[in-house]
Amino acid sequence: MGKYDYVIVGGGTAGCILANRLTEDGKYSVLLLEAGGPPRSPWIKIPAGFSKLLTNGTYNWRFESCPEAGTKERVIAIPRGKGLGGSTLINGMIYVRGQPNDYDRWLDEGAAGWSWRDVEPYFRKLENFAEGGASRGKSGPMYLERVKERFPISDAFLAAAAEDGQPFNEDYNAADQEGVGYYQVTQRNGQRWSVVDGYLKPAMARSNLTVSTGSRVLRIELDGSRCTGVTYERDGKRETVAAAREVVLCAGAVQNPQILELSGIGNPDVLSKVGIEPRIELAGVGENYIDHYATRMNWRVRNTVTLNEMSRGLRLTKEVVKYFTSHKGILTLGTGLVHGFVKTRPTLSSPDVQFFFVHASYANAATRVLDRQPGMTIGVTQLRPTSKGSIHVESADPAAAPSIKPNMLATEKDCQTLVDGMKVARRIVEQPAMQQFVSHEMSPGKEVQTDEEWLEFARENGQTIYHPIGTCRMGDGDDAVVTPNLLVKGVEKLSIADASVMPAMVSGNTQGAVMMVAEKAADLIRGRAE
């Protein structure tokens, strides 16, 4: 395939954005390599279709964690999007910027140029949110909508939150995140709006962009400390392609460290253990893995119809007709209906817990099968976890999945924050406004009262909510993998731009922050070429 100015590894969220931005002025030739295929499933555009795709091997790498004592030796799903569009094809579409102090904390951790003041313009650049105020973008590639469906039980939850003292917040992505309200999602006219829609499709007609699907990158090619290109496999054949300016890794927080280590870049002890010759020593590769860990609290409800019943039989038929005639109804819903960004203690300066309220409950969360009787769920997650794990190769075989060790609930702060967050959720549901709808708490159940019992429930039942970050963190310390300019330390012409570079977790769902990173990365990369 010859030589290109830029070779982008991974056609997910960041890769699609960079493919657009690096080709828009026509100066540079770009090759985008994606291991998966094009987004062809009819379920992709239907927001509720995420439940069909989240366990689909065509669109999900279906990674799993190693069993760990902190989560009762359970194997936990670590979904990652596969194919052009990456996780924006299969995620719950929830859009969150995070809190300004999240990015100021990045600055404190050595990520110069990534403070809130530095990154906020990139959020506005990517957003197309007609309902937003002056601080929101209204002409960017990514369409955003506020969840439009309203139900008596969701309005009752908002009223109960008000009774508990929680403020109503119409736009948690504006000045202040705290409060409850309806989520903002990456949709347009009730349909999923992925980065393929927003960024890649407009760029596909450009002669300076080549997109190659079914192309799995095996390693980075090095000439001493200089990156010269990549070797990838397509249709059983191996090819090497050269990059005149840079190779940009956008394969995500799980696969970026895997590709680096397969290339001999990383901790020599890790590499030698699996028979890989160390080429560039970078101790931080695969470390600093952080993810959001969530519990799901469930209630049996009454005096209302929930998604459990609406997704079956004649009711479902009516909803399908409604969706395909008006793009309205329950098929427009993703993983969250009502948001809550709450403080577990009034003395905190900002929220430390996030709620995901939906009037549905799973009979089997692993298979996404809903209960037959009416139910509701509140997902509870700590916004800024301090527990850190790792992701490393366990084999020199590129086809072997890496070893994922999340190390969840490893710190006292994480444990106490999650316990306190679940207590707040129960307290809100016990307010008068909810009583006409609530029958009883199913999970964990009212018998759970002590902190020890709450924590045991969390360890036995919690899951990640698919926000892995940090495994190639940026900064200025010895444990950093990339500089604040996103260049890999000790390697020329190799950069990384996606969630893996985030030095600390942002307060909420991460897709918005990944988009911001990619937008800013495009400016950094183009700046180096001028």
C-alpha positions as CSV (number, residue, x, y, z in Angstrom):
1,M,0.0,0.0,0.0
2,G,3.1,2.2,-0.3
3,K,3.7,5.3,1.8
4,Y,1.5,7.8,3.5
5,D,2.1,10.9,5.5
6,Y,0.0,9.6,8.4
7,V,-1.0,6.1,9.3
8,I,-3.8,5.9,11.8
9,V,-4.2,2.6,13.7
10,G,-7.8,2.0,14.7
11,G,-11.0,3.3,13.1
12,G,-12.9,3.9,16.4
13,T,-13.9,7.2,18.0
14,A,-10.5,9.0,17.8
15,G,-9.4,7.4,14.6
16,C,-12.4,8.6,12.6
17,I,-12.1,12.1,14.0
18,L,-8.4,12.2,13.1
19,A,-9.0,10.7,9.6
20,N,-11.3,13.7,8.9
21,R,-9.2,16.4,10.5
22,L,-5.9,15.3,9.0
23,T,-7.3,15.2,5.5
24,E,-9.6,18.2,5.4
25,D,-7.0,20.7,4.0
26,G,-5.8,18.3,1.3
27,K,-2.2,18.6,2.2
28,Y,-1.5,15.1,3.6
29,S,-2.2,11.5,2.6
30,V,-3.7,9.4,5.4
31,L,-4.3,5.7,5.8
32,L,-6.8,4.5,8.3
33,L,-6.4,0.9,9.4
34,E,-9.3,-0.8,11.2
35,A,-9.3,-4.5,12.2
36,G,-13.1,-4.7,12.1
37,G,-15.4,-4.0,9.2
38,P,-17.8,-1.3,8.1
39,P,-21.0,-0.6,10.2
40,R,-23.6,-2.6,8.4
41,S,-26.0,-3.8,11.1
42,P,-29.5,-2.3,11.0
43,W,-29.4,-2.2,14.8
44,I,-26.7,0.5,14.8
45,K,-28.9,3.4,13.9
46,I,-31.7,2.3,16.3
47,P,-30.6,3.5,19.8
48,A,-32.2,0.6,21.7
49,G,-30.2,-1.7,19.4
50,F,-27.2,-1.3,21.7
51,S,-28.5,-4.3,23.6
52,K,-28.2,-6.5,20.5
53,L,-24.7,-5.2,19.6
54,L,-23.1,-5.2,23.0
55,T,-22.6,-9.0,23.0
56,N,-22.1,-9.2,19.2
57,G,-18.6,-10.4,18.2
58,T,-18.8,-8.6,14.9
59,Y,-18.9,-5.2,16.6
60,N,-17.4,-5.9,20.0
61,W,-14.0,-7.4,20.8
62,R,-15.6,-9.0,23.8
63,F,-12.6,-8.7,26.1
64,E,-12.9,-10.0,29.7
65,S,-11.1,-9.2,32.9
66,C,-9.0,-11.7,34.9
67,P,-10.7,-13.0,38.0
68,E,-9.7,-10.9,41.1
69,A,-10.3,-11.2,44.8
70,G,-11.8,-7.7,45.0
71,T,-14.7,-8.6,42.8
72,K,-15.2,-12.1,44.1
73,E,-13.1,-13.9,41.4
74,R,-15.7,-13.0,38.8
75,V,-14.8,-12.6,35.1
76,I,-16.2,-9.2,34.1
77,A,-17.0,-8.1,30.5
78,I,-14.8,-5.4,29.0
79,P,-16.6,-4.5,25.8
80,R,-14.7,-2.5,23.1
81,G,-16.2,-1.4,19.8
82,K,-14.9,-3.2,16.7
83,G,-15.3,-1.8,13.2
84,L,-15.4,1.7,11.8
85,G,-16.9,3.9,14.5
86,G,-15.6,1.8,17.3
87,S,-17.5,2.1,20.6
88,T,-19.8,4.8,19.2
89,L,-21.6,2.0,17.3
90,I,-22.5,0.0,20.5
91,N,-22.4,2.4,23.5
92,G,-25.3,3.9,25.4
93,M,-24.8,7.2,23.6
94,I,-24.6,9.3,26.8
95,Y,-22.6,12.4,26.3
96,V,-20.8,14.0,29.3
97,R,-18.0,16.6,29.2
98,G,-17.0,16.0,32.8
99,Q,-16.2,18.7,35.4
100,P,-13.8,21.5,34.7
101,N,-11.6,20.4,37.6
102,D,-11.1,17.0,36.0
103,Y,-9.0,18.6,33.3
104,D,-7.3,21.0,35.8
105,R,-6.3,17.8,37.6
106,W,-4.8,16.5,34.3
107,L,-2.7,19.7,34.4
108,D,-1.6,18.9,37.9
109,E,-0.5,15.4,36.8
110,G,1.9,16.8,34.2
111,A,-0.4,17.2,31.2
112,A,0.5,20.8,30.3
113,G,-1.9,22.3,27.8
114,W,-4.8,20.2,28.9
115,S,-6.5,22.3,31.5
116,W,-10.2,23.1,31.3
117,R,-9.5,26.4,29.6
118,D,-7.4,24.6,27.0
119,V,-9.9,21.8,26.2
120,E,-13.2,23.6,26.5
121,P,-13.0,25.1,23.0
122,Y,-12.6,21.6,21.6
123,F,-15.8,20.4,23.2
124,R,-17.7,23.3,21.6
125,K,-16.0,22.5,18.3
126,L,-17.3,19.0,18.1
127,E,-20.8,19.6,19.5
128,N,-24.0,20.3,17.5
129,F,-26.4,20.8,20.4
130,A,-29.3,23.1,19.3
131,E,-30.9,23.0,22.8
132,G,-27.8,24.3,24.5
133,G,-26.9,27.7,25.9
134,A,-24.1,30.0,25.0
135,S,-21.4,27.7,26.4
136,R,-22.4,24.8,24.1
137,G,-21.3,24.1,20.5
138,K,-24.1,24.3,17.9
139,S,-22.4,23.7,14.6
140,G,-20.0,20.8,15.2
141,P,-20.0,17.3,13.5
142,M,-21.6,15.5,16.5
143,Y,-25.3,16.0,16.9
144,L,-26.6,15.9,20.4
145,E,-30.1,15.7,21.7
146,R,-31.7,15.6,25.2
147,V,-33.6,12.4,25.8
148,K,-37.1,13.3,24.6
149,E,-39.2,10.5,26.1
150,R,-41.0,11.3,29.3
151,F,-42.7,8.8,31.7
152,P,-44.6,9.3,34.9
153,I,-42.1,7.3,36.9
154,S,-39.1,9.2,35.6
155,D,-40.8,12.5,36.4
156,A,-41.6,11.1,39.9
157,F,-37.9,10.2,40.3
158,L,-37.0,13.9,39.6
159,A,-39.6,15.0,42.1
160,A,-38.2,12.6,44.7
161,A,-34.7,13.9,44.1
162,A,-35.9,17.4,44.7
163,E,-37.5,16.3,47.9
164,D,-34.1,14.8,48.9
165,G,-32.5,18.2,48.2
166,Q,-31.0,17.5,44.8
167,P,-31.2,20.4,42.4
168,F,-32.7,20.1,38.9
169,N,-30.0,20.6,36.2
170,E,-31.2,21.0,32.7
171,D,-27.7,21.1,31.3
172,Y,-25.1,19.2,33.3
173,N,-22.5,20.0,30.5
174,A,-22.8,23.7,31.1
175,A,-21.4,25.6,34.1
176,D,-22.2,23.1,36.9
177,Q,-22.6,19.4,36.7
178,E,-24.5,18.8,40.0
179,G,-28.1,17.8,39.9
180,V,-30.7,15.6,38.2
181,G,-32.4,15.8,34.8
182,Y,-32.6,14.0,31.4
183,Y,-29.5,12.8,29.7
184,Q,-27.9,14.2,26.6
185,V,-27.1,11.6,23.9
186,T,-25.3,11.4,20.6
187,Q,-28.4,11.2,18.4
188,R,-30.0,13.0,15.6
189,N,-33.8,12.9,15.1
190,G,-34.0,9.9,17.4
191,Q,-31.3,7.9,15.6
192,R,-27.8,7.0,16.8
193,W,-25.2,9.5,15.5
194,S,-21.8,7.9,15.5
195,V,-18.4,9.3,14.6
196,V,-18.8,7.6,11.2
197,D,-21.8,9.8,10.6
198,G,-20.2,12.9,12.0
199,Y,-16.6,12.6,10.8
200,L,-15.8,9.7,8.6
201,K,-18.6,9.8,5.9
202,P,-17.9,13.5,5.1
203,A,-14.2,12.6,4.6
204,M,-14.6,9.4,2.6
205,A,-14.8,11.2,-0.8
206,R,-11.4,12.8,-0.3
207,S,-8.7,11.4,-2.5
208,N,-6.1,11.8,0.2
209,L,-7.9,9.4,2.6
210,T,-7.6,5.6,2.3
211,V,-9.6,3.4,4.6
212,S,-8.7,-0.3,5.0
213,T,-11.0,-2.5,7.0
214,G,-10.2,-6.0,8.1
215,S,-6.7,-4.8,8.7
216,R,-5.3,-5.8,12.1
217,V,-2.1,-4.1,13.1
218,L,0.5,-6.5,14.4
219,R,3.3,-4.2,15.4
220,I,5.0,-0.9,15.0
221,E,8.0,-0.9,12.8
222,L,11.1,0.7,14.3
223,D,14.4,1.8,12.9
224,G,16.3,2.3,16.2
225,S,14.2,4.8,18.1
226,R,12.3,6.0,15.0
227,C,8.9,4.7,14.0
228,T,8.8,4.0,10.3
229,G,5.4,2.5,9.8
230,V,3.3,-0.6,10.8
231,T,2.9,-4.2,9.8
232,Y,-0.7,-5.4,9.6
233,E,-2.6,-8.5,8.5
234,R,-5.4,-8.5,6.0
235,D,-7.1,-11.5,4.5
236,G,-4.3,-13.8,5.9
237,K,-1.5,-11.7,4.3
238,R,1.0,-9.5,6.1
239,E,1.8,-6.1,4.7
240,T,4.1,-3.3,5.9
241,V,3.2,0.3,5.2
242,A,5.4,3.4,5.8
243,A,4.5,6.6,7.4
244,A,6.5,9.7,6.3
245,R,5.3,11.9,9.2
246,E,3.7,9.9,12.0
247,V,2.0,6.7,13.0
248,V,-1.0,7.6,15.3
249,L,-2.2,4.9,17.6
250,C,-6.0,5.1,18.2
251,A,-6.7,1.5,19.1
252,G,-8.0,2.3,22.6
253,A,-6.9,1.7,26.2
254,V,-7.0,-2.1,25.8
255,Q,-5.2,-2.5,22.5
256,N,-2.7,0.4,22.4
257,P,-0.6,-1.2,25.2
258,Q,-0.9,-4.5,23.5
259,I,0.4,-3.2,20.2
260,L,3.2,-1.3,21.9
261,E,4.3,-4.3,23.8
262,L,4.1,-6.6,20.7
263,S,6.5,-4.0,19.1
264,G,9.0,-4.2,22.0
265,I,8.0,-1.0,23.6
266,G,7.2,-1.2,27.3
267,N,8.5,-2.7,30.5
268,P,11.4,-5.0,29.7
269,D,10.4,-7.5,32.5
270,V,6.9,-7.8,31.0
271,L,8.2,-8.2,27.5
272,S,10.9,-10.7,28.3
273,K,8.5,-12.9,30.3
274,V,6.6,-13.6,27.0
275,G,9.6,-13.8,24.8
276,I,9.4,-10.3,23.2
277,E,12.7,-8.6,22.7
278,P,12.7,-5.2,24.4
279,R,13.4,-2.3,22.0
280,I,12.3,0.8,23.9
281,E,12.0,0.9,27.7
282,L,8.8,2.5,28.8
283,A,7.7,1.3,32.2
284,G,4.3,2.9,32.2
285,V,2.9,1.0,29.1
286,G,-0.2,-0.9,30.3
287,E,-0.2,0.6,33.8
288,N,-2.6,3.2,35.2
289,Y,-5.7,1.4,33.9
290,I,-8.7,3.1,35.4
291,D,-12.4,2.3,34.7
292,H,-15.8,3.2,36.2
293,Y,-17.2,0.4,38.3
294,A,-21.0,0.4,38.9
295,T,-23.7,-1.4,40.8
296,R,-27.3,-1.8,39.7
297,M,-30.0,-1.3,42.2
298,N,-33.4,-2.7,41.2
299,W,-36.9,-2.1,42.4
300,R,-40.2,-3.9,41.6
301,V,-42.7,-1.1,40.6
302,R,-46.4,-0.8,40.4
303,N,-49.2,1.5,38.9
304,T,-47.2,2.1,35.7
305,V,-46.0,0.3,32.6
306,T,-42.2,0.0,32.3
307,L,-39.8,-1.0,29.5
308,N,-40.0,-4.6,30.8
309,E,-43.6,-4.9,29.5
310,M,-43.3,-2.4,26.6
311,S,-40.6,-4.5,25.0
312,R,-42.8,-7.5,24.5
313,G,-45.8,-8.6,22.4
314,L,-48.3,-6.1,21.1
315,R,-46.8,-3.2,23.0
316,L,-43.5,-3.8,21.3
317,T,-45.2,-4.0,17.9
318,K,-46.8,-0.6,18.5
319,E,-43.4,0.9,19.6
320,V,-41.7,-0.5,16.5
321,V,-44.3,1.1,14.3
322,K,-44.0,4.4,16.2
323,Y,-40.2,4.4,15.8
324,F,-40.2,3.7,12.1
325,T,-42.9,6.3,11.4
326,S,-41.7,9.1,13.7
327,H,-38.4,8.1,15.3
328,K,-40.0,8.4,18.7
329,G,-40.8,6.0,21.5
330,I,-38.8,3.5,23.6
331,L,-36.5,2.5,20.7
332,T,-34.9,5.9,21.0
333,L,-33.6,5.0,24.5
334,G,-30.1,4.0,25.3
335,T,-28.6,3.1,28.7
336,G,-29.8,6.1,30.7
337,L,-33.0,8.1,30.9
338,V,-32.5,10.3,33.9
339,H,-29.1,11.5,35.1
340,G,-28.0,12.2,38.6
341,F,-24.7,13.8,39.5
342,V,-24.7,14.0,43.3
343,K,-22.6,14.6,46.3
344,T,-22.4,11.8,48.8
345,R,-21.5,14.5,51.4
346,P,-22.7,18.1,51.5
347,T,-19.1,19.3,52.3
348,L,-17.8,18.2,48.9
349,S,-17.0,20.9,46.3
350,S,-18.5,18.9,43.4
351,P,-20.4,15.6,42.7
352,D,-18.6,12.4,43.3
353,V,-21.3,9.9,42.2
354,Q,-23.3,9.4,39.0
355,F,-26.8,7.8,38.7
356,F,-28.3,6.2,35.6
357,F,-32.1,5.9,36.1
358,V,-34.2,3.8,33.7
359,H,-37.6,2.3,34.2
360,A,-36.4,-1.2,33.3
361,S,-34.7,-4.1,35.1
362,Y,-32.7,-7.0,33.9
363,A,-33.5,-10.6,34.7
364,N,-30.0,-11.3,33.4
365,A,-27.7,-8.3,33.0
366,A,-25.0,-10.4,31.2
367,T,-27.4,-11.3,28.3
368,R,-29.4,-8.1,28.5
369,V,-32.7,-9.9,29.1
370,L,-35.4,-7.8,30.8
371,D,-37.7,-8.9,33.6
372,R,-41.2,-9.8,32.7
373,Q,-42.7,-7.9,35.6
374,P,-42.4,-4.1,35.9
375,G,-39.1,-2.8,37.4
376,M,-36.7,0.1,37.5
377,T,-33.0,0.4,37.9
378,I,-30.5,3.0,39.2
379,G,-27.0,2.4,38.2
380,V,-24.5,3.9,40.7
381,T,-20.9,4.7,39.9
382,Q,-18.1,6.7,41.6
383,L,-17.1,9.5,39.2
384,R,-13.4,9.6,39.9
385,P,-12.1,6.2,41.1
386,T,-8.6,6.0,42.6
387,S,-8.1,2.2,42.1
388,K,-5.7,1.4,39.3
389,G,-5.1,-1.8,37.4
390,S,-3.1,-2.9,34.4
391,I,-3.4,-4.4,30.8
392,H,-0.4,-6.4,29.5
393,V,0.3,-9.0,26.8
394,E,0.4,-12.6,28.0
395,S,1.7,-13.9,24.7
396,A,3.8,-12.8,21.7
397,D,0.8,-13.9,19.6
398,P,-1.1,-10.8,18.3
399,A,-4.3,-12.8,18.2
400,A,-4.2,-13.6,21.9
401,A,-6.2,-11.2,24.1
402,P,-4.2,-9.2,26.6
403,S,-4.4,-9.8,30.4
404,I,-6.8,-7.2,31.9
405,K,-6.6,-6.7,35.6
406,P,-8.9,-3.8,36.6
407,N,-8.2,-4.0,40.4
408,M,-11.6,-2.5,41.2
409,L,-12.5,-1.3,44.7
410,A,-8.8,-1.5,45.8
411,T,-8.9,1.7,47.8
412,E,-10.8,2.7,50.9
413,K,-12.0,5.9,49.2
414,D,-13.5,4.0,46.2
415,C,-15.3,1.5,48.5
416,Q,-16.8,4.2,50.8
417,T,-17.8,6.5,47.9
418,L,-19.7,3.7,46.2
419,V,-21.4,2.6,49.4
420,D,-22.4,6.1,50.2
421,G,-23.7,6.6,46.6
422,M,-26.0,3.6,46.9
423,K,-27.3,4.9,50.2
424,V,-28.3,8.2,48.5
425,A,-30.0,6.3,45.7
426,R,-32.1,4.4,48.2
427,R,-32.8,7.5,50.1
428,I,-34.2,9.3,47.0
429,V,-36.4,6.3,46.1
430,E,-37.8,6.4,49.7
431,Q,-39.1,10.0,49.2
432,P,-42.9,10.5,49.1
433,A,-43.0,11.3,45.3
434,M,-41.9,7.7,44.5
435,Q,-44.2,5.8,46.8
436,Q,-47.1,5.4,44.3
437,F,-44.8,3.5,42.0
438,V,-42.4,1.5,44.3
439,S,-43.4,-1.9,45.5
440,H,-40.2,-3.1,47.0
441,E,-36.4,-3.1,46.6
442,M,-35.2,-6.2,44.9
443,S,-31.5,-5.6,44.7
444,P,-29.6,-5.4,47.0
445,G,-32.8,-5.6,49.2
446,K,-33.7,-3.8,52.4
447,E,-31.9,-6.4,54.5
448,V,-28.7,-4.8,53.4
449,Q,-28.0,-2.0,55.9
450,T,-24.4,-1.9,57.1
451,D,-21.5,-0.5,55.2
452,E,-20.0,-4.0,55.2
453,E,-23.2,-5.5,53.6
454,W,-23.3,-2.7,51.0
455,L,-19.7,-3.3,50.0
456,E,-20.2,-7.0,49.8
457,F,-23.1,-6.4,47.4
458,A,-20.9,-4.2,45.3
459,R,-18.1,-6.7,45.1
460,E,-20.4,-9.6,44.2
461,N,-22.6,-7.8,41.6
462,G,-20.8,-4.7,40.2
463,Q,-19.5,-4.4,36.6
464,T,-17.4,-1.9,34.8
465,I,-19.4,0.5,32.7
466,Y,-16.9,0.3,29.8
467,H,-14.8,3.4,30.3
468,P,-11.2,2.1,30.3
469,I,-8.6,4.9,30.2
470,G,-5.0,5.7,31.2
471,T,-2.9,2.8,30.0
472,C,-0.6,5.1,27.9
473,R,-1.0,8.1,30.2
474,M,0.4,11.5,29.2
475,G,2.5,13.5,31.6
476,D,6.0,14.5,32.5
477,G,6.9,11.8,35.1
478,D,8.8,8.5,34.6
479,D,5.5,6.6,34.5
480,A,4.1,8.6,31.6
481,V,4.0,7.0,28.2
482,V,3.4,10.1,26.0
483,T,4.3,13.7,26.4
484,P,1.6,16.4,26.7
485,N,2.0,16.7,22.9
486,L,0.9,13.1,22.6
487,L,4.3,11.8,21.3
488,V,5.5,8.5,22.7
489,K,8.5,9.0,24.9
490,G,11.7,7.8,23.4
491,V,10.2,7.1,20.0
492,E,10.3,9.5,17.1
493,K,7.2,9.9,14.8
494,L,4.8,7.8,17.0
495,S,1.9,9.4,18.8
496,I,-1.2,8.2,20.7
497,A,-4.6,9.9,20.7
498,D,-7.5,8.3,22.5
499,A,-8.7,7.4,26.0
500,S,-5.5,5.6,26.8
501,V,-3.6,8.9,27.2
502,M,-5.9,10.3,29.9
503,P,-3.9,10.6,33.1
504,A,-7.0,10.5,35.4
505,M,-10.7,9.7,35.0
506,V,-13.2,12.3,34.0
507,S,-16.5,12.7,35.8
508,G,-18.9,10.8,33.7
509,N,-19.2,8.8,30.5
510,T,-15.9,9.1,28.5
511,Q,-16.9,9.3,24.8
512,G,-17.2,13.1,24.9
513,A,-13.7,13.4,26.4
514,V,-12.3,11.0,23.8
515,M,-13.7,13.1,21.0
516,M,-12.2,16.2,22.6
517,V,-8.8,14.5,22.9
518,A,-8.9,13.6,19.2
519,E,-9.9,17.1,18.1
520,K,-7.0,18.6,20.1
521,A,-4.7,15.9,18.9
522,A,-5.4,16.9,15.3
523,D,-4.2,20.4,16.0
524,L,-1.1,19.2,17.7
525,I,-0.2,16.8,14.9
526,R,-0.9,19.3,12.1
527,G,1.1,21.9,14.1
528,R,4.2,19.6,14.1
529,A,3.9,19.4,10.3
530,E,3.9,23.1,9.6
